[in-house]
C-alpha cells in the first residue's frame, strides 16, 4: 500500500501536466496551450503562439461578455496553413470562416 497513489494524487498529477488535445473545446479565456483554434461562434481561426500564453508577455487578449465564447483546438501548431486548418476544422464538424 505504501507504493500506491490515492485517486486525488493521481488526478492532481494528471491535471498539472494536462495539455489540450486537438478537438478539445474550452472557453476562449481558458486557453493555456499554444496552437490553432477555431471560434465555435463564428468559424474564425485563432493562432495562439507560445508568447500568447506565457504569463507576463504581450499581447494579452481578453474578451468580455455575458456568455463565454468557446473555441476548439484543431492543431498544436499555431502556424498551420489555412488549407490544412480548414481540413482539420471540417474533421471536427466546426464552422469554417477563414
C-alpha positions in Angstrom: 0.0 0.0 0.0 2.9 2.4 0.5 3.7 2.4 -3.2 0.1 3.1 -4.3 -1.2 6.6 -5.0 -4.6 7.8 -4.0 -7.1 8.8 -6.6 -6.7 12.5 -5.7 -2.9 12.3 -6.0 -3.2 10.7 -9.4 -5.8 13.2 -10.5 -3.7 16.2 -9.4 -0.6 14.9 -11.1 -2.6 14.4 -14.3 -4.2 17.8 -14.1 -0.9 19.7 -13.6 0.5 18.1 -16.8 -2.7 18.4 -18.9 -2.2 19.7 -22.4 -5.3 20.3 -24.6 -5.5 17.9 -27.4 -6.9 18.6 -30.9 -10.7 18.5 -30.7 -10.8 19.9 -27.2 -13.4 22.7 -26.7 -12.9 25.3 -24.0 -13.8 28.9 -23.2 -11.6 31.5 -25.0 -10.3 32.9 -21.8 -9.2 29.5 -20.6 -6.7 28.9 -23.4 -3.5 27.8 -21.8 -1.7 26.0 -24.7 -0.3 27.3 -28.0 -1.9 26.1 -31.1 -4.6 26.8 -33.7 -8.2 27.2 -32.5 -11.5 27.7 -34.3 -14.1 30.1 -32.8 -17.2 28.0 -32.3 -19.5 31.1 -32.6 -18.1 32.4 -35.9 -15.7 29.9 -37.5 -12.7 32.3 -37.4 -9.2 30.8 -37.0 -7.2 32.0 -33.9 -3.5 31.4 -33.9 -2.1 31.3 -30.4 1.8 31.2 -30.3 3.8 30.3 -27.2 4.2 34.1 -26.4 0.4 34.4 -26.3 0.1 32.0 -23.3 3.3 32.9 -21.4 2.5 34.9 -18.3 3.8 38.5 -18.5 4.2 38.5 -22.3 2.2 40.5 -24.8 -0.1 40.6 -26.5 -2.7 39.6 -23.9 -6.2 39.5 -25.3 -9.3 39.5 -23.1 -12.8 39.3 -24.5 -15.5 40.2 -22.0 -19.2 39.3 -22.3 -22.1 37.8 -20.5 -21.8 34.4 -22.1 -18.5 32.5 -22.5 -17.1 32.3 -26.1 -16.0 28.7 -26.8 -13.1 27.7 -29.1 -11.9 24.3 -30.2 -8.3 23.4 -30.6 -7.6 21.9 -34.0 -3.8 21.7 -34.0 -0.8 22.1 -31.8 0.9 24.2 -34.5 -0.3 27.8 -34.3 1.1 28.4 -37.8 -0.6 25.6 -39.6 -1.5 26.5 -43.2 -5.1 27.8 -43.8 -5.8 24.9 -46.1 -4.8 22.3 -43.6 -6.7 24.2 -40.8 -9.9 24.1 -42.9 -9.5 20.4 -43.3 -8.8 19.9 -39.6 -11.8 22.1 -38.6 -14.1 20.2 -41.0 -12.9 16.9 -39.4 -14.3 18.2 -36.1 -17.6 19.4 -37.8 -16.7 23.0 -36.9 -17.8 26.1 -38.9 -15.1 27.5 -41.2 -14.9 31.2 -41.9 -11.3 31.7 -42.9 
